[in-house]
Amino acid sequence: MPRPIRVLHLISSFAIEGPLGGVARFAVELSRALDKAWVEPILGGLWDYHTPYDQPWLMRMQQEGIQAFVAADWDAASPYRSCLHALNGLIRQAEQIGPVDIIHTHGEFTDLAALRLRRPLQAKALVRTVHNEFEWAKRPHFGKLFPNLLYPLVFDAELGVSQQVVDNLNRRPLARRLGRKAQRIYNALNFERFAEHQVDKVAKLQALGLPADARVIGTVGRLAPQKGYPIFLDAAALVLAEQPNIRFLLVGDGVLADRLHQQAADLGIADHVLFTGSRTDVNELYPVMDLFVSSSLWEGLPTVLLESMAAGTPVVATDVSGNVELVEPGVTGLLVQPDNAAALAGAILQTLRNPQPAQAMAARARQRVQETFSIVGISHQYVELYTQLISKNLGCE
């Protein structure tokens, strides 16, 4: 049997619980799930964000026998300098890593880093996974330049985590001209994290400082514009006007934290909204939620929505790309128009008034995600892709 294919996965950081989340966790879980007889994964983080999560996750990977490293420290005051430091750190790491067969990127700057690393690492192929509908949302001029005019020329495979992402990639004029078609490989979960186990809901609520009999509407994610949390809070105010005993749980941290706290105060609902910040026990929080809400304005394939479904929590989500591939309206959850607080509040109240249909939808959703979005099955698709790329490079097709 030939030696395993060496694949370097590049992610922004190992700060999975915050400020990152689904993208980094997916790369970690994929590296764990890959058949080591066929693939030798290496995990490279560009930056250490100095959170409580960076180093523990890095050490955890190393203890599990996966080669892992961080290239540089992140300096929020000097983002461009941090990018240069990361590139220099990656070049230094290249000497220790040795040659790899494939560089697989999971993020905007990691895509650029792969171009710089290809020669020193003697990589035979470059692969990038696009995890969001909009690339370089904060720097749209980069989004027009790199994905449209450069990447179809230099990446050997481009993957989208949802059909909408794939369709966007395939609409690029240069990709069409070159006949370069993106492939869809879904994000996925390690369902062992959501194995049947009892969470003492009353104890967990009390630990959160919530009433033992509270009905909880929850959401999880970065407090960032993409997630639509101002709409979530506006909807919360409308729900509370009818059902004043509801509690709203926002799990995560981010740039909008202060603004959202102020909005809750201005709406007069601060006593009914709990901002937890980043948490390491998110798996135990889904079961205490009577409903999970995704208020996103756009998505790739949201990990938190997959997680809530895997935990058996009813869901209401906005009708945006990614979400629509997970939620079948009236079957596995409810979908509402994005950026519409009244519609979101209406769906929340509908679910609260009809708990039995909501639980039936949650049961169907759990079964569906287990059938389609298992990290074990998705890892087999990646092994097949890597094998095809190496065979093509060696002229074996």
N, C-alpha and C positions, 0 to 999 in steps of 0.2 A: 504494500500500500504506500502511495506517495506521502511525503511529509504534509502536515496540515498547512492550509493557506494562511499566511500571516496577514491579518487585517488590523490596521490602526483606525480606531474610532476616535474622531475628534469632537469634543463637546466644549461648550463655553466654560463649564465649571462642574464641580461635584456638589455644589450647593443645591441639592435636590429639593429640600423643604422650603428653600427661599434663598435668593430671589428667583431661581429657575423653576423647576417643576417637571412637567411631563416629558419634555424633550430629553433632558439628562437622564431621567429615570428610565425612559425607554431604551436609551443606549446602554445603560447599565444592565437592565434586565435582558436585553438581547445578548450582550456579551456573556452573561451567565448561562443563557439557554442554548447557545450555539454548541453543536456537537464538536467537542474538542478533538475528536479523531479526524475531523475534516477542516476545522478552522481554529487557529490560535488567535484569540482576540487580544488586542492591546488597547487600553483606554487612556487617552490624553486629554486633560483639561487645560484650556488656555490660561485660566486665571484661578487664583485663590481669592475668593471674595471676603475672607476673614469672618465667615459666619460660623456658628457652632456646628455646621453640618459638613463643611468642606473636608477637613482632615479626617473625621470619622469615616466618611464614605470612601475616601482614598485608601485609608488603612484597611477598611473592610474588603475592598477589592483585592488588595495585595495579599491579605490573609487567606482569601479564597483561591489564590494561585493565579490571579489575573494581573499581568504586568500593567501598572497604572502610574501616572505621573501628572504633575501640574507644571506648566511652563513658566509662569510668572505670577506676581502679585497684582491684584487689581487696585488701581488708584482712581477713585471716582472723580477726583479733581482734574485728572489728566487722562481722559479716555484714549486719545490718540497715542500718547506716550505709552500707555498700557498695552496698546495693540502692537507697537514696535517691540516692547519688552517681551511680549508673548511670542512674536516671531523669532526673536533672538533665542529665547528659551527653547523653542521647538527645535531650532537648528542644533543647539547644544545637546538636546535629548536624542537627536537623530543618531549621534555617534554611539550612544548607549543602546538604543533600540536595535540598530542594525537594519539591514534591508527588509522591507516588507513587500508583500505582493499587491495589496490594495490599501488605499487610504479612503476611508468612508467618513463623510462629514455630516454633521447634524447642526447646522446653524449658519448664519450669514457670514461671520468673520472666519469661521472654520473653513468655509468654502474657499476663501482667498488664501488662507494658510496652507491648504492642500497644494495649491499651485506652487508655492515656494518650497514645499517639502518633497515634491515628487522626485526631483533629481537626486537630492542627497539620500533619500530613502530607497532609491531605485524602484519605485512603485510601478508595477505593470499596468495598473488601472486606477482611475479615480471614480468614486461613486459619491453622489450627494443625495440625501433625503431632505425634501422640502416639507417642513412640519406645519406650515401656515399658509393661508390663502394669499396673504400679501407679504412679499419679501421686502426687507429694508423699509418697513413702515415708517420708521423715524427718519430715514434718509432716502426719500423716494427717488432722488437723482441716481443714487447707487443702484436702486432697484430697477431702474430703466437700463442702466449700463451693463452691469455684470450678468444678471440672469438672461437678458435678451441678446446681448451682442458677444459675450465671451463664453459663457458656460456651455452652450451647445457645441462649441468647437473643441473644448478641452476635457469635458467630463465624459467618461466612457458609459456611464449610466446615470440617469436622473430619475428619482423616485418621488412619488407623492403619496402622502398618508391618507388621502381621500380622493374621490373621483373628481371633485371640483378642482383640487390642486393639480391633478394630472391634466385636466382639460385646459387649465390656465397655461401650463407648461407647453402643451401641444399646440396652443394657439400662437406661440411666438413665431414671427415671420422667419427668422433664421433657422429655427428648429424645423419648421415645415420645409424650408428650402433644402435642408440637408437630409431630410427624411429621418430626423432623430425623434423618436417617440418616447415619452416618459412612461414609466410603469407604475402601477398602483400596488403598493404593499402597505397594508394598514398598520397603524400603531397597535400595540397589544399589551396585555397585562399578564403578570405572573399571578394566576388565580390562587396560588397557595397563600397569598396575602389575605385572601378573602374566604378562606376555608371556614366551614361552619364552626363558629365558636360563640359562646354566650358573652354579650356585653351587658353588664348591669346598668341599664339605662338610667335608673334613678340615681345610682351612685355617680355615674358620669355627669349627669345634669347638675347634681349638687357640687361636684368638683369644679364645674364650670361656673358655679354661682347662679345657676338657673333654678327655678322652682321645679320640684320633683314631678309635678303634673303638667309641666309646660309642653305645649305643642310647638315644635321647632321647625322653622323653615331655614335651610342652610345652603351655603354656597362655599366653594373652595377655589382659590386661585390667586394669582398676582393682582394686587390692587393697582391695575393699569387701565388706560383708556379702552383697550380692546375688550375688556370684560364687561363693560356696560354697567358698572356698579352704581353710578348715579341713578340710572333707571330702576335698578333693583331697589334702592332706598325709596324712590318715589312710589314704586309699587307697594313697598312695605307700609308706607303711610296710608295708602288706600285700603289695604287689607286690615290694618289696625282700626280704621274707622268703623269697620263692621265686626271684627273679632279682636277686641282689645287684649285678650289674654295670650296672643301669639308672641313667640320670641323669634328673632332673626339672628342667625349665626353667620358671621363672615370670617372665614379661616384663610389667613394669608397676610402678606405684607407687600408694600410697594410704594411707588411715588405718589399715589393718590390718597395715602392713609390720612393725612391731616385734613385734606379737603372732604373726605367722606365722613370723618368724625364731625366736622363742622356742619355738613349737610344734615346728618342725623339730628344734631342739636337744633338746627334751624327748622326742621320739620316737626320738632317736638316729640321725636320717637327715640331719643337716645337711651332711655331707660329700657327700651324693648329690643335694642340692637347690641349684640356682643361682638366686638372685634377681638379675635383671639391672637392675632399675629401669626407668625409661622409656627407650625406644630409638627412634632414627630409622631403623633398618635392619630393621624387623620383616619386611618383604617377603623379606629374605634369611635370616630365621630359620626361617620355615615349612619350607623345603626341607631343613633339617637335622633336622627332627623326624620320627621314625618314626611318631608318633601325636600328634594334637592332641586335647586333652581340654577340654570345657566342663562345669564342675561347677556351673553356675548354679542358683540356687533359683527364679529367675523371669527372664524376658527379654521384650523386644519382638521384634526380629528382629536377632540379634547379628551385628554386622559382622565380628567376629573369626572366627566360624564360617564365614561366607561367604568370608572371605579364605583361611582354611586350605583350604577346598574348592577355591577358585580356584587355589591353589598346588599342588593335587594331593596333599595330605597326608591320610591316613586320619583319621577322626574318631570319637570317642566323646563323646556328649553326654547331658545329663540330659533326661528326658521332661517338659519344661516348654514353655509357649507360646513361639512363635517357633522354638525348636529343632525342634519337631515338624513345622514347615512346611518345614524344610530337610533334615532327616534322615529318610529312609525306612528303617526298621530292616531290616538284612540286604541292602539294595540300595545305599544311599549312605552307610551308616555304622551305628553301633550306638547305641541309646538305653537308658538305665538310669533307675531310680527316683531322684529327687533326694534329697539328704540321706541317702544310704546308701553309706557308704564300702566296705562289702563288695561291693555290686553294682557299684560303679565299678571297684574293683580287679579283679573277675572279668571285666568287659568289656575292661579294659586287657590282662590276661593272655591272654584269648581272642584278641585282635588280634595280640599279640606271638607267640603260638604258631602263628598262621595268616597269615603275611605275604602270601601270594599272593591269597587272598580279600579281604584288607584293601586291597591295591593295586587290585583290580578294583572294589571299592566306591568307592575314591577317584577312579578314572577316570570312573565313572558320575556321581559327585557333581560333578566338574569340568565335565562336559558339561552337566549340568542347571542349574547356577548360571549358566553362560554363556548359556544359552538364556532364562532367566527373570529374572535379576537384573543385567542390564547397565544402567549408568547412562544410556546413550544411549536405550534403550527407555523407561526410567522417565521421563526428561526429556520425552519426547513426551507422556506421560500428564499431566505437570504443565502443559505448554503448553496442552493441550486444556482442562484444568481452569481455568486462568487466563482463557483466552479465553471460556469459558462464563460465568464469574463476571462478567467485564466486560460481556459482551453482555446478561446478565440485568439488570445494574445500569443499563444504558443503555436497557432496554426493547426489545432487538432480538430477543428470542425469540418 
